Amino acid sequence: MTDLSVQARGIVEERVAALRAEMAIPGVAARVMRDGETIADYATGERWSGGPEPDSATVFRIASMSKSFTASSVLLLRDRGLLRLDDAVAQFLPVKQVDGPPITIRDLLTMNAGLPTDDPWGDRMESLPYADFDAMVAEGLSFTHIPRTGFEYSNAGYALLGRVISRVSGVDYLDFVRTELLEPLGMLDSRFDAEDVPTAQRAIGYAQFDAGLTALPMVRPGSFSAMGGLHSTTADLQKWVNGFLGLGEHPLFLLTRKEMQHSMNWARTLVVGDRTITASYAYGLMTDDNSALGRFVHHSGGYPGYGSHMRWHPQSGWAIVLLGNRTYANMRRVGEECMNALVEQFPRPAEPELWSRTREAMSVCERLLTHWDDALADEWCSVNVDLDRPRAERRAEWQKVGEGIESPQRGAVTSQSPAHASWSIRDGETQVSLEVLLSPENPALIQHLAVRRS
């Protein structure tokens, strides 16, 4: 085990032990990752009373972490042209409203439909038959405000999305997630029905009553599974998290996965010590913008018998998944504390997110600086470049600035977008600043390039 693994495991072990002592959680499984690789696995306690210790293949209910799978399913259908996020839900379901504009799919994704917060109630509705849910919706739901005027966390909203997915795809929601997301990603231990999981692999959920820790019965899938019905493992969820970090193959386009993490639709700012944290809900995922540490993406799950949390920090590549088998086990607190500690102790300098084509263009500019080549400029520069400044003038400038530079060393890079880069190079005492901006063509070409001695 590497020193980094030992330190990461120690950070998790300390905080999990404290939470288990506080909340009497029977068992916890945790996995720490960086850049998609497993850094540390940690598990403690029991899968069930008197049973074996959990491990990375032990199946826990992940509860509301399931919402990221539902949101992904909606966006997969959107990307296939089968729906639009601003379609009215009434196009697909008999939603009855009294006031306000029609609820859209986007409203449900972002918890802005005006439905009331419903955690205790929604947690007990998973097995509701589809026909009964459809009848409830047709009779009319209760609203706290009109759509798009305020955020409230709504399980019913994601149950509605599950029905939309079934109606649009023509496939049962559970089957759609299995065939379109779980199986392509190799998440073969993930199930909606706990009865499909071998008994020895399953973590039994517990609740704390006056009589003590009590095992809870399994809940079968139904119309509310889209809000919290998935069961999974830390090993499977690593594959899910890796996709949002842009690592490996994924059923969703990379830009769609980024959209899920960046489409902030409400914001609440908290001051914690010397830091400001702005929390937002995107599409089935939440974001915390920490003034000291940057952006964290996450989602928790709380359900009778279970608590869960996944969290990652795109800038540093750190990620964590925590699963526990006790009602509303506060895995979010542990995940936040662990990730803050990991990012603080093992930071990574911020690097701009650039197109690979932009990085190629940076190398082209450096080659033009040291050895100007008209053929290379013809290949890479868009039509406007020579119109904006005659080629002879530009060539002369670049040759003059690049005189004497043979072995440049690249410095820090800054960027305003994936198509833009500003950076410096140094060769001995000579330092030069460069800038490049690519066009919207495909393949993108250089529409602006600039150089100057620093």
Steps between C-alpha positions, in 0.01 A plus 500: 500500500644837401547786741216688328268202545590474869431867558172496306381191685590662831295810416196287419543256789512776763184671379301184434585371849371822655174486305442132574542567871260794481226336290547127573546413133541121462722510193673744264681449170710783355720543197739789432609567141729739318502547124278195474736267686422339836714658771346336805221258586368507853222295655398439857221344702245246380282440196236377743497426872761233559591496131826562316666834444388683184736548209511676163258241353241528779168634372335789688198706401639830369166683538493849347833453329268319255383842379821542301407185305150635437634836384750323275218297345304817423802663338575184302148523352550873441826438314320245282244763404210324673416784740600855589573620851249781456221266394197520727465188716130500407603386151588166655299474824159625614645762737229721647593859591293792622741794481812599314670395178508131407763295683786405271744211511773750591292617797489144633871441441595813693241471781329819382154364424340640816441164668556489877798335668397140562785292642312305770197438278694423182720250681192286570350518151750305291284190451191698398368334182529704182124505449445642849767765446352601165158531664647717778661730245181524293299599811742785564808550718550769764727794421675747729568754224478537125776345287840669477449726801685297763693183576355214703647151508237275347501122479163508328657711226752228424228236513328703227823496300510122530155482343605742224800279422272196469248681281758650266723194466223241496707303753440463873717746694681222686588320177605824331754582771627143504549464123604858416719589799586216738588228252703719260706619797551151637311584821385141521450487877256794493131409528165663566359188663695385808360152451721473190808537723649185660427505872868480598579808288222719641526753784179488704356839596446588866310766693549615858184463712448491877546123483838549332631447150230331296538336160257643246319298233602532137296740288412391147532730198209710381403842371737687735811297418616785276555716805692254718465134410844393378725265699872502422856451621799728546676317214209556260455859606865570425414440134208743528710772663783451250259588220430840652872561533526441125682168537423201283211418271148603598153479342460878535694749293780665696341844452172364639677368808655844546158658455364287784764644733496864387135590435449681829137586554490639851762614744532526876809657652635396839791643696699230676791646695716691252335338198195568290317201354243548226277193465296431186286222353569410138360190324486218753823628656591776744798734495684680781722786390746541785685832500816331627493159330299541180207298372376171646228297325294263712174335594386327815248228565286453810239228539356273770792269573768680296713810449739571212712769341716550190720806451777604265729796440565536126801727538704257710344172382412388854174311551331297772201267536357405841218254571347416839213279617323713760205734441622840379863422591670837453745396232494848353674644804773238484539539124530877524752484784710235323502679167588836657792335679623318189482808278673716762778251571553378144407792273555525129564834328204607291534416133264648244271265315601527137401324183769257386493705180586812703804326648607400149459862391724612787776273371445634147546857627823405673628340178409813302685710755824306481487409129225676305346272236247641250368152421431437868330838531287421193398168655401642839386861454140584411417724205475816710859492626670629184212743444541643849875553448706440187699177517831676434453734797402218734787280384749779557369569850513134606847452358626807684344402835618139464857587406747301708237271655593136442389296803201675658354380829126551538367678808154524656192501276186706552178475305166672451344197330604158365573670166735763647845494661749758624843385614866588515819328390856558622839430347778620726436865577248537218131477582216521247125515552265331253126483447283289272125482436338232285202536267165316524578296186555125510787442511554828680760736355702783650299821463727713722865466596718753674856518625713749694820514700420508871 
